[in-house]
């Protein structure tokens, strides 16, 4: 379930570089020049076994602007002076759903957690809206969860959309993807 690139050098699951508990993701990040104003971004979310939602990105390079990456590199070079921009980009990109569902154990180590539902949050230009899906192969695919009732999955996804809409103050529409019975318009 967890890919090699999602483990650190000590064998612990990496925490997503843009990981937030949804409750800590400030709605002001949605304002002009905020993170969700960057409509080319693809966010991942996971709802853990306790019902706590978290958000991050498999593709932080679609979210971070050049000056933010330079600032991050400069800060990280205080600990690792030999770190290059290419190494930084490679280290933070491609961190999937398990890194968003991760949490800390009592010792402070990151650990993998199961997710009730997991997927993507993205802006769809063809509809002009934010949409949340169940697009997570490692948590929501038929291979992993073969007996998920599509109606139940739609209810779970609708609740995620309501929670995000309330928190962000913008409409977020649910779009069933992995568990849809009849797929008519899958997001790309």
C-alpha positions as CSV (number, residue, x, y, z in Angstrom):
1,X,0.0,0.0,0.0
2,X,2.8,2.4,0.8
3,X,5.4,3.0,-1.9
4,X,9.1,3.1,-1.2
5,X,9.3,6.8,-2.0
6,X,6.8,7.4,0.8
7,X,9.1,6.2,3.5
8,X,11.9,8.2,5.0
9,X,15.5,7.1,5.6
10,X,14.5,5.6,9.0
11,X,11.7,3.5,7.5
12,X,8.8,5.7,8.8
13,X,6.1,6.8,6.5
14,X,6.6,10.4,5.4
15,X,4.2,13.0,6.4
16,X,2.9,14.8,3.3
17,X,4.9,18.1,2.8
18,X,1.6,20.0,2.6
19,X,-0.2,18.0,5.3
20,X,-2.9,19.9,7.3
21,X,-5.6,18.7,9.5
22,X,-8.6,20.2,7.7
23,X,-9.6,22.1,10.8
24,X,-6.1,23.8,10.8
25,X,-6.3,24.7,7.1
26,X,-7.1,28.4,7.3
27,X,-10.0,29.6,5.1
28,X,-7.8,32.7,4.4
29,X,-5.6,30.4,2.3
30,X,-8.5,30.4,-0.2
31,X,-8.4,34.2,-0.7
32,X,-6.6,35.8,-3.6
33,X,-3.1,34.4,-3.8
34,X,-4.1,31.7,-1.3
35,X,-3.3,28.1,-1.9
36,X,-6.7,27.1,-3.4
37,X,-6.6,30.1,-5.7
38,X,-4.0,28.0,-7.6
39,X,-6.7,26.2,-9.5
40,X,-4.1,23.9,-11.3
41,X,-3.4,22.2,-7.9
42,X,-4.5,18.7,-7.1
43,X,-5.1,18.1,-3.4
44,X,-5.4,14.8,-1.6
45,X,-7.6,14.2,1.4
46,X,-8.2,11.4,3.8
47,X,-10.8,10.9,6.6
48,X,-9.2,8.7,9.2
49,X,-10.8,6.0,11.4
50,X,-11.8,8.7,14.0
51,X,-13.5,10.9,11.4
52,X,-10.6,13.4,11.3
53,X,-10.0,14.9,7.9
54,X,-6.6,15.8,6.6
55,X,-5.4,17.4,3.4
56,X,-2.1,17.4,1.4
57,X,-0.9,17.0,-2.1
58,X,0.7,14.3,-4.2
59,X,1.9,17.2,-6.5
60,X,3.1,20.0,-4.3
61,X,5.0,21.5,-7.3
62,X,1.5,22.3,-8.7
63,X,0.8,24.4,-5.6
64,X,4.1,26.0,-4.5
65,X,5.3,29.0,-6.4
66,X,9.0,29.5,-7.4
67,X,9.7,32.0,-4.6
68,X,8.2,29.6,-2.0
69,X,10.4,26.8,-3.2
70,X,13.5,29.1,-3.0
71,X,12.5,30.0,0.5
72,X,12.1,26.4,1.5
73,X,15.4,25.4,-0.1
74,X,17.2,28.2,1.7
75,X,15.7,27.1,5.1
76,X,16.5,23.5,4.5
77,X,20.1,24.3,3.4
78,X,20.8,25.5,7.0
79,X,20.6,21.8,7.9
80,X,21.8,20.3,4.7
81,X,24.0,22.8,2.8
82,X,24.5,20.4,-0.2
83,X,20.8,20.2,-0.9
84,X,19.9,21.3,-4.5
85,X,16.6,22.5,-5.9
86,X,16.3,19.3,-8.0
87,X,16.9,17.1,-4.9
88,X,14.3,19.2,-3.0
89,X,11.7,18.9,-5.7
90,X,12.3,15.1,-6.0
91,X,11.9,14.7,-2.3
92,X,8.6,16.5,-1.9
93,X,6.8,15.3,-5.0
94,X,4.8,12.1,-5.4
95,X,3.8,11.6,-1.8
96,X,0.4,9.9,-2.1
97,X,-2.7,9.3,0.0
98,X,-0.9,7.3,2.8
99,X,1.2,10.3,3.5
100,X,-2.0,12.4,4.0
101,X,-3.7,9.7,6.2
102,X,-0.5,9.5,8.3
103,X,-0.5,10.4,12.0
104,X,1.8,10.3,14.9
105,X,2.1,7.6,17.5
106,X,2.9,8.3,21.2
107,X,6.6,8.4,20.5
108,X,6.2,11.1,17.8
109,X,6.9,8.7,14.9
110,X,4.7,9.0,11.8
111,X,2.5,5.9,11.2
112,X,0.1,4.8,8.5
113,X,-3.6,5.0,9.4
114,X,-6.6,3.5,7.7
115,X,-9.0,5.9,6.0
116,X,-12.8,5.8,5.9
117,X,-12.6,7.6,2.6
118,X,-9.9,9.2,0.6
119,X,-9.6,11.0,-2.7
120,X,-8.8,14.2,-4.5
121,X,-9.9,17.8,-4.3
122,X,-9.4,19.8,-7.4
123,X,-10.8,22.7,-9.4
124,X,-12.5,21.6,-12.6
125,X,-12.4,24.4,-15.2
126,X,-15.1,22.8,-17.4
127,X,-17.6,23.1,-14.5
128,X,-16.1,26.2,-12.8
129,X,-16.1,24.6,-9.4
130,X,-14.1,22.7,-6.8
131,X,-14.9,19.0,-6.8
132,X,-14.0,16.2,-4.3
133,X,-13.7,12.6,-5.5
134,X,-13.0,9.2,-4.1
135,X,-10.1,8.9,-6.5
136,X,-7.6,7.0,-4.4
137,X,-6.3,3.7,-5.7
138,X,-4.8,2.7,-2.4
139,X,-7.8,3.4,-0.2
140,X,-10.9,3.4,-2.4
141,X,-10.3,1.1,-5.4
142,X,-12.3,-2.0,-6.0
143,X,-9.1,-4.0,-5.6
144,X,-8.7,-2.7,-2.1
145,X,-12.3,-2.4,-1.1
146,X,-14.3,-4.7,-3.4
147,X,-17.6,-4.6,-1.6
148,X,-18.2,-0.9,-1.1
149,X,-21.8,0.0,-1.8
150,X,-21.8,2.9,-4.3
151,X,-24.7,4.5,-2.5
152,X,-22.7,4.4,0.8
153,X,-19.6,5.8,-1.0
154,X,-21.7,8.6,-2.4
155,X,-23.0,9.5,1.1
156,X,-19.5,9.4,2.5
157,X,-18.3,11.6,-0.3
158,X,-21.2,14.0,0.1
159,X,-20.3,14.4,3.7
160,X,-16.7,15.2,2.8
161,X,-17.9,17.8,0.3
162,X,-20.2,19.4,3.0
163,X,-17.4,19.5,5.5
164,X,-15.0,21.1,3.0
165,X,-17.6,23.6,1.8
166,X,-18.4,24.7,5.4
167,X,-14.7,25.0,6.3
168,X,-13.5,26.7,3.1
169,X,-16.6,28.9,2.5
170,X,-16.8,27.8,-1.1
171,X,-19.0,25.2,-2.8
172,X,-17.3,21.8,-3.1
173,X,-19.2,19.3,-5.2
174,X,-19.0,15.5,-4.6
175,X,-18.1,13.4,-7.7
176,X,-18.0,9.6,-7.2
177,X,-15.2,8.1,-9.3
178,X,-13.8,4.8,-8.1
179,X,-17.0,3.4,-6.7
180,X,-19.5,4.8,-9.2
181,X,-21.8,2.2,-10.8
182,X,-22.2,4.0,-14.1
183,X,-19.4,6.4,-14.9
184,X,-20.5,9.1,-17.3
185,X,-18.0,11.9,-16.8
186,X,-14.8,11.0,-14.9
187,X,-12.4,13.8,-14.1
188,X,-9.0,13.7,-15.7
